[in-house]
C-alpha cells in the first residue's frame, strides 16, 4: 500500500483497499470480488448498486467481520481492522425479529448481548420508541406489526447497539412501493438526527440516489467499482426531488451504466 493510500484510509471511517474474495463452488473457484477500493467518510450515507450476484452483500459481510477478505485490507475508524466483528451495526432485508419476544424485547437484543441489564436496556429503547414510530406497540409481538413497523423495530435494534457505522442490506426490499417510499423519507430523517455513517446495498437506483451522498456502481461478478457518482442534492430531501433535475440526470446516468454493464456481461458469457 502506498503512503498516500494509507493516509487516505486512516482518515476515512471505512476504507477497503484491493479487496478480493473467492468462494469454492462445485469443486471450482468462483471469484466474487476483484480488487475493490471503497471509502466512506464519517457521517456519510453511501449506497452500493449493481447486478445480482456481484458481491455487494459479500462486501458488507467483510466490513462486518462475518467474512474474511481473501486479499486486501479493511480499515475502520482510521485503524486497520484485523478483527472487525462487533464494530458495526448490521441490518438485513429480513427483520430477523424473534417471534416469542415482544417488540420492546426484540429491540434490546443487541444491548443484552453486550451485557446491559434488561431494565436499563428497556429504558433506552422506550426513550426512542416514539421517534421510531413504535410507541403503543412495545408490548405487541412481531406477527401483529406491518412490514414497515417490523423494519422500524429492526432498525431501532441496530441503532441501540451504539455503533457509529450501520450496514443496511436491502432493508426495504420486501416492502410495497408506498411503504418503501415512506420508509426512505423516515430513514433520511433518522440519519440526519443520529449522524451515523451508513452503507446501503440496494437494487433500487432511485432509492440509492434519494438517500445517498455518493453511489458506487459495481460490475457484474467478480465485482469491482465500475462507477462512483457523487449526488449533489441539497439536504434535507423530500420525495418530490425525484421528479426534478438534477435527480433525473443522475438516474439516467446510473441506469445507462447498469445497462452497459449488463450488455458487456452478456457478451462475455457468449464468447
C-alpha positions in Angstrom: 0.0 0.0 0.0 1.3 3.4 -1.0 1.8 6.1 1.7 -1.0 8.2 0.0 -3.4 5.3 0.1 -2.6 4.5 3.7 -3.1 8.2 4.7 -6.5 8.2 2.9 -7.5 5.0 4.6 -6.5 6.4 8.0 -8.6 9.5 7.5 -11.8 7.5 6.5 -14.5 6.0 8.6 -14.5 2.9 6.3 -11.8 2.0 3.7 -11.3 -1.1 1.7 -8.1 -1.5 -0.4 -7.7 -4.1 -3.1 -10.3 -6.5 -1.6 -10.5 -9.8 -3.4 -12.7 -12.7 -2.4 -13.2 -16.2 -3.9 -15.6 -19.0 -2.9 -15.3 -22.7 -3.6 -18.3 -23.8 -5.7 -18.9 -27.3 -7.0 -15.2 -28.1 -7.0 -14.0 -24.9 -8.6 -13.0 -21.4 -7.5 -15.7 -18.7 -8.0 -14.3 -15.2 -7.9 -16.8 -12.8 -6.2 -14.9 -9.6 -5.6 -11.9 -8.4 -7.6 -9.8 -5.5 -6.4 -12.5 -3.4 -4.6 -11.3 0.1 -3.5 -14.0 1.8 -1.4 -14.1 4.6 1.1 -16.7 6.3 3.3 -16.1 9.4 5.4 -17.6 10.0 8.8 -21.3 10.8 8.7 -21.7 9.9 5.1 -24.6 8.0 3.6 -23.2 5.8 0.7 -25.0 3.2 -1.4 -23.9 0.3 -3.5 -25.8 -0.8 -6.6 -25.0 -3.4 -9.1 -26.2 -6.6 -10.8 -27.4 -9.5 -8.7 -24.6 -11.8 -7.6 -21.9 -9.1 -8.0 -20.7 -9.4 -4.4 -22.5 -6.4 -2.7 -23.7 -8.4 0.3 -20.3 -10.2 0.5 -18.7 -6.8 0.8 -20.9 -5.9 3.7 -20.1 -9.2 5.3 -16.4 -8.4 5.1 -16.9 -4.9 6.6 -19.0 -6.6 9.4 -16.3 -9.2 10.0 -18.6 -12.1 9.0 -16.3 -13.0 6.0 -12.5 -12.7 5.8 -11.2 -11.0 2.7 -9.1 -13.2 0.6 -6.8 -10.3 -0.2 -6.7 -6.7 0.6 -7.1 -4.6 3.8 -10.1 -3.2 5.7 -9.9 -0.1 7.8 -12.5 1.1 10.3 -12.3 4.3 12.3 -8.9 5.1 10.9 -7.3 1.8 12.0 -6.6 -1.4 10.1 -9.3 -3.8 11.2 -7.9 -7.3 11.5 -10.8 -8.3 13.8 -13.8 -6.2 12.8 -16.5 -8.4 14.3 -18.7 -6.4 16.6 -17.5 -2.9 15.4 -20.5 -2.1 13.2 -24.3 -2.4 13.3 -25.8 -4.6 10.5 -29.4 -4.7 9.3 -30.6 -7.3 6.8 -33.5 -7.4 4.4 -35.3 -9.8 6.7 -36.0 -8.1 10.0 -35.0 -11.2 12.0 -37.3 -10.4 14.9 -37.8 -13.2 17.3 -41.5 -14.2 17.3 -41.5 -15.2 21.0 -40.2 -11.8 22.2 -42.2 -8.5 22.3 -41.3 -5.6 20.1 -39.6 -4.0 23.0 -37.6 -7.0 23.9 -36.6 -7.6 20.3 -35.2 -4.0 20.1 -32.9 -4.6 23.1 -31.4 -7.9 22.0 -28.1 -6.3 20.9 -27.8 -4.4 24.2 -28.4 -7.7 26.1 -25.7 -9.4 24.2 -23.4 -6.5 25.2 -24.2 -7.2 28.8 -26.5 -4.3 29.5 -29.1 -5.1 32.2 -32.6 -5.7 30.8 -34.2 -2.9 32.8 -31.6 -0.4 31.6 -31.9 -1.6 28.0 -35.6 -1.3 28.0 -35.4 2.2 29.4 -33.1 3.2 26.5 -35.5 1.6 23.9 -38.6 3.3 25.4 -36.9 6.7 25.1 -36.7 6.2 21.3 -39.9 4.2 20.7 -41.9 7.2 19.6 -39.1 8.5 17.3 -39.1 5.1 15.6 -42.9 5.0 15.2 -43.3 2.2 17.7 -45.0 4.0 20.7 -48.0 2.0 21.8 -46.8 -1.2 20.2 -43.9 -2.0 22.6 -45.8 -5.0 24.2 -47.0 -6.4 20.9 -45.4 -9.4 19.2 -43.9 -9.2 15.7 -46.8 -11.0 14.0 -49.1 -8.0 14.9 -46.9 -5.5 13.1 -46.9 -4.3 9.5 -43.8 -4.8 7.3 -42.8 -1.2 7.8 -43.1 -1.3 11.5 -41.1 -4.6 11.7 -38.3 -2.8 9.8 -38.5 0.2 12.2 -38.1 -2.2 15.1 -35.1 -3.9 13.4 -33.5 -0.5 12.8 -34.0 0.6 16.4 -32.3 -2.6 17.5 -29.3 -1.7 15.2 -29.2 1.9 16.5 -29.4 0.9 20.1 -26.1 -1.1 19.8 -24.4 2.3 19.8 -22.2 1.6 16.7 -21.2 4.6 14.6 -21.3 2.6 11.4 -24.5 0.9 10.2 -24.7 -1.5 7.3 -28.1 -1.9 5.6 -28.6 -4.8 3.2 -31.8 -4.2 1.1 -33.7 -3.3 4.3 -36.8 -2.1 2.4 -36.7 -4.7 -0.5 -39.7 -6.7 0.7 -42.0 -3.7 1.3 -44.7 -2.4 -1.1 -43.9 0.7 -3.1 -45.9 3.2 -0.9 -44.5 1.8 2.4 -41.0 1.7 0.9 -41.1 5.4 -0.1 -42.4 6.3 3.4 -39.6 4.4 5.0 -37.0 6.1 2.8 -38.1 9.5 4.0 -38.2 8.3 7.5 -34.6 6.9 7.2 -33.4 10.3 5.9 -34.8 11.9 9.0 -33.2 9.4 11.3 -29.8 9.6 9.6 -29.9 13.4 9.9 -30.7 13.1 13.6 -28.3 10.4 14.7 -25.3 11.3 12.4 -24.4 7.6 11.7 -22.2 6.5 8.9 -24.4 4.3 6.7 -23.6 1.9 3.8 -26.7 0.7 2.0 -26.9 -2.1 -0.5 -29.9 -1.8 -2.9 -31.1 -2.8 -6.3 -33.2 0.4 -6.5 -31.4 3.2 -8.3 -33.9 5.8 -7.2 -33.6 4.7 -3.6 -29.8 4.9 -3.8 -29.9 8.4 -5.2 -32.5 9.8 -2.9 -30.7 8.6 0.2 -27.1 8.9 -0.6 -24.2 11.4 -0.7 -22.4 9.0 -3.1 -23.3 5.9 -5.1 -20.9 3.1 -6.0 -21.9 1.1 -9.1 -20.4 -2.4 -9.1 -19.6 -4.5 -12.1 -21.0 -8.0 -12.7 -19.2 -10.8 -10.8 -16.4 -10.6 -10.0 -17.5 -7.3 -8.6 -15.4 -4.2 -8.6 -16.2 -0.5 -8.6 -17.3 0.5 -12.1 -18.5 4.0 -11.4 -18.5 6.4 -8.5 -21.3 9.0 -8.6 -21.4 12.0 -6.2 -25.0 13.0 -5.5 -25.0 16.8 -5.2 -28.6 17.3 -3.9 -29.4 19.7 -1.0 -30.5 18.2 2.3 -32.9 17.7 3.9 -34.6 15.9 1.0 -38.2 15.1 0.3 -39.5 12.6 -2.3 -40.6 15.3 -4.7 -36.9 15.8 -5.6 -37.1 12.6 -7.7 -39.2 14.4 -10.3 -36.8 17.2 -10.9 -33.3 17.9 -12.2 -30.5 17.1 -11.5 -32.0 13.9 -9.9 -33.4 12.8 -13.3 -30.0 13.2 -14.9 -28.3 11.2 -12.1 -30.8 8.4 -12.5 -30.3 8.3 -16.3 -26.5 8.1 -15.9 -26.7 5.2 -13.4 -29.3 3.3 -15.5 -27.2 3.7 -18.6 -24.1 2.4 -16.8 -26.1 -0.6 -15.5 -27.5 -1.4 -19.0 -24.0 -1.2 -20.4 -22.7 -3.5 -17.7 -25.4 -6.0 -18.4 -24.7 -5.8 -22.1 -20.9 -6.3 -21.6 -21.6 -9.2 -19.2 -23.9 -11.0 -21.8 -21.2 -10.6 -24.5 -18.6 -12.0 -22.2 -20.8 -15.1 -21.4 -21.4 -15.8 -25.1 -17.7 -15.6 -26.1 
